[in-house]
Amino acid sequence: MFKTDISMDFFIQYGLQVAANPRILQDPEPVIGIALLGDSSINISVKPWVTIPDYVPAQAGLYQTIVEEFRTAGIQIPFPQREVLMLKAE
């Protein structure tokens, strides 16, 4: 069960922060959205355009920004859970 509200406002706000990163190219625009609804996850895709030399530093900066923004917004990352029922054989 997901307890965090992820609205379009989140993506708009986050998109503005991605665009503010000086390593991110403004044209074409970054693509940000939900990529997959997993069993215990909502996978968010962040795909900006960068120059080849900026690829690794931009990726590290984006990951740092994502972690900080999630903490600030109170977004919790769920961990996989399984419920196991033990049935008594008769």
Sequence and secondary structure as in RCSB ss.txt:
>XXXX:A:sequence
MFKTDISMDFFIQYGLQVAANPRILQDPEPVIGIALLGDSSINISVKPWVTIPDYVPAQAGLYQTIVEEFRTAGI
QIPFPQREVLMLKAE
>XXXX:A:secstr
   S   HHHHHHHHHHHHHSTTB SSS  EEEEEEE SS EEEEEE  B GGGHHHHHHHHHHHHHHHHHHHT 
               
